[in-house]
Amino acid sequence: MTSAEQHCIRFDNLTLGYQSRAAVHHLSGVVREGSLTAIVGGNGSGKSTLLKGIVGVLKPMSGTCIRHARRDVAYLPQQSELDRSFPARVVDLVMMGLWPKRGLLRRFSGEDHDTILRAIREVGLEGFEERDLDTLSGGQLQRALFARVIVQDAPIILLDEPFNAVDARTLQHLIELIQSWHRGGRTVMVVVHDLELVRRHFPETLLLARSLVSWGKTADALTPDNLFRASTLHEAWDEDAPWCEAESKHAHARDDHGHGSAHHHHHDAA
Ligand SMILES: Nc1ncnc2c1ncn2[C@@H]1O[C@H](COP(=O)(O)OP(=O)(O)OP(=O)(O)O)[C@@H](O)[C@H]1O
């Protein structure tokens, strides 16, 4: 495998934000092809912003985020960003996963319908095909969204807090689906708040506190020291600071974690 093949996503001094305020500062490093990474950090630490930067809905303020060979991305936003009152059934939501490939106005083939029904079965929602989205429980909606990811069949999968408000059984099922995507060689990044879950199921972790705190094998990334540093940075935020003032305040934290080319060595394992 060439090094270009190993690098699925590359960040080079990437800064992302809104209006004139940066939310993710000067991130450098590579996401290895086929890796399974948890993105961890406190509220407002830039996790969702980073996913939006990878998808491309948010353009860099500076630096770059490059997806190798413009790989397709399946992106699941936080449930709070979804409009549940949208008048659609489960089958319509899952069908949307085929739009990028088929186009909005093309008719779907019998094969496409089989793909959609198979995905609905795979997430355990058989019998719910015709149900309106606004009648689903939170866990059922999350299953339907996972079915949409399945039909998208993308090599890169980004999930923003997919385990929020799901019960133990649904959680186990969603984890199994993520693991099957990982075994199939897809590159998967998931925003997760529960650190025990991360330690149990995610080989690699990226810990954010607006700037990168640590990134590598989960056991190395989530040391008490790194978690303490992340919380200290978190407390030091000034929401009203002009962009990059926060960066200079936090420069020491960036200097000693050695991300970028150094962190890349972590990615041989997993
Ligand atoms: N659309 C927006 N416009 C302006 N500022 C935003 C916008 N979205 C996020 N922010 C700000 O960017 C910063 C990072 O937010 P982000 O949503 O990436 O954090 P997060 O780590 O995903 O948080 P959480 O765990 O609470 O979901 C926060 O200060 C937030 O207020």
The ligand as a Gaussian input file, in Angstrom:
#p B3LYP/6-31G(d) Opt

LIG

0 1
 N      -23.522000      27.755000      13.279000
 C      -22.714000      28.298000      14.197000
 N      -22.518000      29.640000      14.236000
 C      -21.708000      30.214000      15.156000
 N      -21.002000      29.511000      16.083000
 C      -21.148000      28.169000      16.093000
 C      -22.009000      27.495000      15.147000
 N      -21.946000      26.154000      15.412000
 C      -21.103000      26.012000      16.443000
 N      -20.616000      27.204000      16.859000
 C      -19.657000      27.444000      17.950000
 O      -18.455000      26.730000      17.671000
 C      -17.925000      26.159000      18.868000
 C      -17.754000      24.640000      18.654000
 O      -19.032000      24.067000      18.489000
 P      -19.246000      22.545000      18.098000
 O      -20.698000      22.361000      17.814000
 O      -18.274000      22.143000      17.051000
 O      -18.859000      21.812000      19.470000
 P      -19.046000      20.290000      19.907000
 O      -17.718000      19.841000      20.444000
 O      -19.626000      19.494000      18.805000
 O      -20.067000      20.480000      21.113000
 P      -21.238000      19.528000      21.720000
 O      -20.567000      18.393000      22.453000
 O      -21.945000      20.451000      22.661000
 O      -22.105000      19.059000      20.566000
 C      -18.898000      26.518000      19.987000
 O      -18.397000      27.643000      20.661000
 C      -20.187000      26.873000      19.260000
 O      -20.917000      27.840000      19.973000

